[in-house]
Amino acid sequence: MLDKIKNKFKNIIPFLKEVRLEVKKINWPSRKETLRYTFIVVAVSALAAAFLGGLDYVFSQLVNKVIF
């Protein structure tokens, strides 16, 4: 039982070293790119919300006219 625990801890150190090497390979976006992409996501989300809200309003008005 103790050997299993020791083996697991032996495997952690090489794993963490490999993780460190892989993180160094990541091409992180610049601040400018991050802000630009964030703005794009917010703008597209707002447009989608406005479009879907408009459709909801139009369909609810149509349903109200048909029912009442």
C-alpha positions as CSV (number, residue, x, y, z in Angstrom):
1,M,0.0,0.0,0.0
2,L,2.8,2.4,0.9
3,D,4.6,1.5,-2.4
4,K,1.5,2.6,-4.3
5,I,1.4,6.0,-2.6
6,K,5.2,6.5,-3.2
7,N,4.8,5.6,-6.9
8,K,2.0,8.2,-7.2
9,F,4.1,10.9,-5.7
10,K,7.1,9.9,-7.9
11,N,4.9,10.4,-10.9
12,I,3.8,13.9,-9.8
13,I,7.2,15.6,-10.2
14,P,7.8,14.6,-13.8
15,F,4.2,15.5,-14.6
16,L,4.6,19.0,-13.2
17,K,7.8,19.4,-15.1
18,E,6.1,18.5,-18.3
19,V,3.2,20.9,-17.5
20,R,5.7,23.7,-17.0
21,L,7.3,23.0,-20.4
22,E,4.0,22.9,-22.1
23,V,2.9,26.2,-20.5
24,K,6.0,27.9,-21.8
25,K,5.0,26.9,-25.4
26,I,1.6,28.7,-25.1
27,N,1.3,31.7,-27.4
28,W,-0.5,34.1,-25.0
29,P,-2.5,37.0,-26.6
30,S,-1.3,40.5,-26.0
31,R,-3.4,43.0,-23.9
32,K,-4.5,44.7,-27.1
33,E,-5.7,41.4,-28.7
34,T,-7.5,40.4,-25.5
35,L,-9.3,43.7,-25.3
36,R,-10.3,43.5,-29.0
37,Y,-11.6,40.0,-28.7
38,T,-13.5,40.8,-25.5
39,F,-15.1,43.7,-27.2
40,I,-16.1,41.5,-30.2
41,V,-17.7,38.9,-27.9
42,V,-19.6,41.6,-25.9
43,A,-20.8,43.3,-29.1
44,V,-21.9,40.0,-30.8
45,S,-23.7,38.9,-27.6
46,A,-25.5,42.3,-27.4
47,L,-26.6,42.0,-31.0
48,A,-27.8,38.5,-30.5
49,A,-29.7,39.5,-27.4
50,A,-31.3,42.5,-29.2
51,F,-32.3,40.3,-32.1
52,L,-33.7,37.5,-30.0
53,G,-35.5,40.1,-27.7
54,G,-37.0,41.7,-30.8
55,L,-38.2,38.4,-32.1
56,D,-39.7,37.6,-28.7
57,Y,-41.5,40.9,-28.6
58,V,-42.9,40.5,-32.2
59,F,-44.1,37.0,-31.5
60,S,-45.6,37.9,-28.2
61,Q,-47.5,40.7,-29.9
62,L,-48.7,38.4,-32.6
63,V,-49.9,35.8,-30.1
64,N,-51.7,38.5,-28.0
65,K,-53.5,39.7,-31.1
66,V,-54.6,36.2,-32.1
67,I,-55.7,35.1,-28.6
68,F,-57.4,38.4,-27.5
